[in-house]
Amino acid sequence: MDAGVSKTDVVTADAHALDRICKAINRVILGKSRTVRLALSCLLARGHLLIEDIPGVGKTTLAHTLAKVLGLPYQRIQFTSDLLPADVIGVSIYEAETRAFRFHPGPIFASVVLADEINRATPKAQSALLEAMEERQVTAEGETLPLPQPFFVIATQNPQHQIGTFPLPESQLDRFLMRVAIGFPDAAAERQLLSGTDRRDLLKNMSSEIDAQELVQLQNAADRVVCSNALLDYVQALLNATRKASGLAHGLSPRSGLALMRAARAWALLAGRELVLPEDVQAVAPSVFGHRLEAATGDGAEGSALVEQLMRSVPVP
């Protein structure tokens, strides 16, 4: 930080840059400003993002727009039932000229990887992402290979009741910092979609708002947002409540708490604040906890509803 420049000034400048990014995304994704802010918070927190909704509401468009605005190289992998792990990680091919095998990297070796319709692939193919998402590396032919930094997986998923889907296992879901839904647009946004420019044309003409170095700086700024002891008490109370609740199949892990804190810091930075408030925790909790909570009855209760019950049961400090 330069001499004479206060921390408040730096946070304000970061917030202005993030506001510019949000506005650029909102010109493509209409009427979904909250979902856009959640998605951006996830990436600022160095997390992976799962976008779940029915076909046709803009899941892939949102993923493409996020990749475009970040200014990072990205690859799209269409997950299908015949996808193999080698299609994701890469494969060694024998070359006659050198009389040796040479590893050809797969699409996972990109800064932003769009895993489109991830739950249409078999669990074996889905598992190809596990090490990459957790360790930011992959193992191929017995060799460990680092992935580019920064590295994000943005996955889209169709509802599990649709034909041809394979539910993601808990270990895979836990690798995603957030799960968000887009939902139907409101009447005004839908009218603009129907009468305006095709979203794909807008994407073609869209320029990046930041580069990799600026993104890392914003991520570091999110890490520096302060969490008070009272707020840590609140987060611990939320975690403990899930472990004692009879209506839940299991409680939340410490990693879930860490994910919540990272997301809340990023949400606070988006608001131009140096300190995390309980409102920040409440804003991101449904997206962070929703895919990690399961009703004890196994009746398929929505995670968002379980989080709402949790929030009501724990008093705000």
C-alpha positions, 0 to 999 in steps of 0.5 A: 500500500502506498504511503498516504493511501488509507486502507479505506481508500484501497477498499473503496477502489476495489469496490468500484472495480468490482462494481464495474465488473458486476455492471458488465456482467449484468448487461448480459445476464439481465435481472439477476444482479444478486446471483451475479454478485454471489457468483463473483463472490465465489470466485473472489474467495478462490472457490469453485462455482456450481450453477444448478437450474433447468435448461434454458435459463442462462446457466452456460451464458453466466459461466461464459460471461464470468470467464470473459469478464475475468480476462482469463483463458478458459476451456469448455468441457461438455459432460456426457455419458461417454466422457472419460477421465482422459478427455478431461485430464489428457492422454499420453500419445506415442510419437514415432519421431521420438519413439516415446510417449508425450503427454497431451494436456486436456482442457483441465489445464486452463485458468477457467474450466466450464464443466457444462452439464456436469451431472450428465457424465458418469461418476468415473468422469466426474471424479477426474475433477476431484484432485484438480478442484481440491489440490489445483493439480492433477496426476497423469501417468504417475506424474503430478502436474500443477494447474494454472493459477488462478484456477476455477471450475464453473460447473452447470448442473441440471435438476436431478429429476431430469432423465440422463443425470447422475447425482454428484456425490457428497465429496464432489459437491463439497469441492464447490464453495457455492451453489447458485440458481438463476431462476426465471427472469422477471417480466421486464428482463424477459421482455428485454431478452425477447426483443433485444440482442442475442446474448451470444452476440453480446458475449462475442463483443464483450471485453475483459474488465480485469486481467489475472494480476488484478484478479489476484489483487482483488482476491488478496483484498478479500482475504484482508477483510476483517472478521471480529471475534463476535462474528466468529462466535456467530459462525461457530454457533451456526456450525454447532446448531447443525451438529445438534439439530435432529432434523439434519442428517449430519452437521457441517464440517469445519471446512464448511465454516471456512468456506462461509468465512471466505465467501462472507469476506468477498461479499463484504468487499463487494459492498466496499466494507473493511469488516464482515457483518452478520448480514454478509454471512446471512447473504452467502450462507444459503449458497455455501450451506445449501448443497451441504445440508441434508434432511434426516428424513431423506425427503429431499428437502431443499437445502435453501429451506434448511438454511433458512431454518438454521438462520432463524434458530441462531440469534445474531450477535 
